[in-house]
Amino acid sequence: MSWNVLRKWPIFVDANATRQAITMAEARGAWQPSQPKEHTMSLLSQQLPGLALGLFRIMFGILWLDAALQKAPWVINPQGQRFGWLSNWIWQEIQHPTFDLYKKFLETVVMPHNTLNPFFGYLSFCVEMALGLSLLLGLLTVLSGIGGALWQFNIALGSYSVPGEWYWIWPLLLAPHLVFAHSHAGRVVGLDGVLQLWLAQAPMGKTGLGRLLLRCM
């Protein structure tokens, strides 16, 4: 066998190996154009941007804290009554009722004899402080989201017909709370994310109380 023939063997071997590799790749579909993956996603399964939603939640927490402190028990209004401007606002709701039944409730239970019942003053202050701290810290956000929406609905029942109130303000204040609850907004920039990881590893997470806490955050 001449040297020229021997020199052609490596080329022959390399060509065969390359041809076999191409054949195997074609059999596996490597040379076929890639097809885009189809993602089936319902409207309810889409995720919202985490950081933006977390900051929006914190803003609403500050809003509730500010509203609560304006109606704190130690804040005295010009008429000499406690709980800030709360009694004056309820008086306006009585003068401009949206529903007669709600007006009677305000007149006879919440503010009898034009004097605010202290129970409802403390109730308003405590509820709004709890909502503010929950949303600010991102703690039990599902619970505060649902509770905040219901509390805003309660306020809207009395305030909707007060002159100067923009009717769109109530859905704009109510809807974000439902978004916070549905998207578990406390798990981003909040304590719910830390507690969720802890409950996933701790024995308490497998108890009834642990599962209940997970549903609330």
N, C-alpha and C positions, 0 to 999 in steps of 0.2 A: 504494500500500500504506500503510495507516494505521500510526500509531506503536504502537497496541496490538498489531497483528499482529507487528511487528518485535520488540516486547519478548518475545514468546513463543518466538522462534527459539532463543535460548540454552538455554531450558528443554528444547526439543525435541531439540537436539543433545546436551545432557547426558544426557537420558533414553535416547537411542539408544546413546551410548557406554557407559553403565552397563549396559544390557541386553546389549550385545555382550560386555562383560567377564564378566558372570555366565554367559552361554552358553559362553564359552570355558573358564571355570573348571569348569563342570559337565562339559564334555567331557573335561577332564583328570582328573576325579575329585577336585578339590580340596574339594568339599562332601560327599564321602562320609566317613562316620565312620572314623577311623584304626583300623587293625587292629594288635593287638600283634604284634611280630615274634617269630617262633618261633626259639629258639636251640637247636640240637641240641648237647648237651654231654654227653659221657660222664663217668663217675666219675673216670677217669684223667686227664681234661683240665682238671678244675677247679683253680683256683689258690688257694693258701693265703695268708692275710694276710702281707704281706712283713715289716713291722717286727716284729710279734709273733714270727714264725718266726726272724728274725735274732737277736732277744734270747734266744730259747729256745736257739738254737745256741750263742751265747756262754756261756750258763750251763753247758751241757754241756762246753764247752771248759775252763772253770774247774774243773769237776768232775774231768776227766781230769788236769789239771795238779796238782791237790791230791792225787789218788791216786798219781800218779807220784812226787811229792816225798816222800810218806810212805814210799816204797819205794826211795829213792835209795841209791846205793852207799855214801854216807858216813853213812847213818843206821844206828846200831848198836842192836840190840834187847837186852833184858835178858839173853839167853843169850850175848851177845858176838858174834853173827853180823851180817853186813852186810845191806843191803837191807831194813831195818826189820822190819815184821811179816810180810813175805812168807813166810819160811820157817816161821813158826808157823802161818800160815794153810794152807799146803800140807800141813803135818803133820796138821791137822784134816781136810783133804780125804782124806788117806790113811786116817785112822781112821774116817771116815764116807763111804765111796765110793758114788757113784751107779752106776758101771759098774766091774766088776772089771778090765776091760782098761785103763781109764783109770788105775785105781789102780796097776796094774803099771808103767805108763809113768811115773807120778810116783815110784814107789819105786826104779826101776832107772835112770832117765835124769835126771829133774829133781832128785831129792833122794836120791841114793844114800848109804847109811850115815848117814842123818839129817842130812846136810850139803847145803845148797843148792848146786847146780851154778852157778858164777858166770855162765856163759853165759846161763842162763835169768833170772838176776837182772838182768843188763844188758839182755836182750831185753825183759823186762817194763817196765823203766824207760824205755827208748828208745821203745818202741811207744806207751806211754801219754803220754809227752811229745810225740811227734809228733801223736798224735790231739788232744791238748789245744791245741797251737799251731795246728793246721789249723782246728779248729772255732772257736777264739777269734778268729782273724784272718779266717776265711772264705776260706781258701786251699785250693784243690783239694778242695772240700767233698764232691763226689761220691765221690772216692777215700776220704776219711776216714770218710764215712758208711757205706760198705760195709765198710771195714776195722774200724770201731768195732763194727758189728753182729756181725761174725765174731769179734772179740776178746771181746765180751760173751758170745757163745755158748760160746766156749772156757772162760771163767771159770765159766759156769753149769754146764758139764759136771762140774766138780769140786766146785762149792759147793752144788749143789742140795740134797743130803742132809745138809749140815752143820746140826746143831741150832740153832734160833733164827733161821735164814734163812727169810724169807717168800718162798714160791714165786712170788708175783706180781711180786716185785722184778725178776726177770730179763726177762720181756717188757716191763716198764715201762722198763727201761734199754736194751733192744735196739731196740724199735720206733722211738723217735725218730731213731736213726741212719739207718734206712731212709727215714724222712720227709725228713731232711736231704739224702740222696742223690737221692731221686726229685724233690724240688722245687727242686734247685739252690740250697740255702739260702745259700750263700756269695755269691750275686749281690746280696743285700740286706744292707746294713751289713757288707760284707766286701770283701776284695781281689778275689774272683772277678769281681765286677761291673766293676771297673776294668780287669782284665786282659782280660775279654771284649770290652770296647769297643776296647782297644788291638789285640788280635788281629784284630778285624774290619776294621781299617784298615791294619795292618802287613803287609808281604809274608810274614812268618813265619806268619801265620794261614792261609795257603794251603798251607803245607808239611805233611808228615805229622806232624811234631812239634807244629805248631800245632793241627791238628785233634785230635790226641790230648789236648792240654792242654784244649781246649774241652770234650771229653767228660768230663774229670775235674773240671770246675768248674761 
